[in-house]
Amino acid sequence: MESIIFDEKHYIAFVLTDKCREKLLSLRKPEYEHVLLHHITIAYGYEQWEIPRIQEVLDSRPIVKIFGYYLGEGVEAYRAKINDKVDRPVNSVYHLTISHDDQHTTNDANKLVTGQYPLIWSRH
């Protein structure tokens, strides 16, 4: 793997394969019209000193596990673990946005799984 280029305007993520996405879609029907199930963010808005922690995740052979479902008003997401860790190397937790409505964004999924957004229902 090549080194990370520092750029605080971009994010680094593991993108799901089509097969993985289809498997997750088969587990439950998405609640909202904008269906994503696209990626699990590793880092967003990182700083130079955080790069070694990010690089460690990228250099591993990641084992991803989905362990929780969160439903909020206008957004839903799965919680995830990578290599048995729930916390991202930088500023959040691993999660996967399932879907959202027109009034919400993928950022709301991040808020939902970290308790900063009203939760309607969850299961772990």
N, C-alpha and C positions, 0 to 999 in steps of 0.2 A: 504494500500500500504506500502511496506517495504521502509526503507530509501535508499537513493541513496549511492552507493559505489563510492568513488572518484577514477576516473581513466581517465586521460586526453587523453588516446589513443582510447577510445570508444565513441560512440554516443548513445543518448537516442532518441527514436522515437515512434510515433504512427503508427502501421502497419495497412494498409487498409484490410478490409475483402474482400473476393472474390467477394461478391455481390457489394460492393462499387467500386471495381476495374472495374468490368464488366460494371457498370453504366457509369463510366467515359470514358471507351473505346467506349461506344456507342455514346458519344457526338461528337467525331471527330476521324478520322483515324489518328494514329500517323504518323508523318512526317519521322521518321528515324527508322533504323532497330533494334536498341536495345531498346525495350519497357520496361519501368519499372513500373510506377504507383504502387509503393510498399509501401512507407512510407512518413510521414512528420516528419522531424527531429525537435526535441525539443531542444537538446543541443549537441554540438560537441566541444571537446577541452576545456571543462569548467574547472574552478578552484574551489578549496575548498569553497571559500567565496560565490560562485554563486549557490551553492547547494540549499539553501532555496528558491530562485526564481524558480528554476527548479522543486523542490518538490511541490510548489504551483500549477503549471500547471498539474503535474501528479496526484495530489490529487483531482483535480476538475473533474466534469463530463463534459468532453470536448464537445463543440459544434463546429464542423468544417464546414467552408463555403469556397467554391472556388469562387473567385471573379475576377480573371484576367487570361488572356492567354498571354504567351510570346513565340515568335519564334525567335531563333537566328540561325546563320549559324552552323548547326551540332547539335543543342540542342533545346529542347522545354520544357516548364514548365507551370504549373498553379501557381498562387499566392493563398495563403490561409490565413484564419483567424482562430484562435482558441480562443473561448470565446470573440469574437469581437476584438482581438488584432492581429496586423499584425507582430509585432516584437517578435522574439524568446527571451526567457530569457537571452540568451547568444549569442552575436555576429552575428546576421543575421536576416533574415525575414522568416516567414513560407512559404514554397513552396513545390511543388510536381513535381518531374521530370517525364515528360511524356515519352520522348525518346531522344536518342542521336545516332550519327553515330560512326564509328570506331575511328575517330580522336578526339573525345570529351568524357568527363566523366560527372558523376553526379555533380561534383564540378563546371563544367561550367554552369550548371543550376542555381546554387547559384549565380554565378557571373552575369548571365543574368538578374535575377530578382532584383538584387541590383544595376544595372547600370554599372557594371564593365566589361561588355562584349557587343560587338555590337549587337544591336537589329534590326531585320528585320521588325517585326510587333508585335503589342500588342493590346489587347482589354480588357477593364475593365468593 
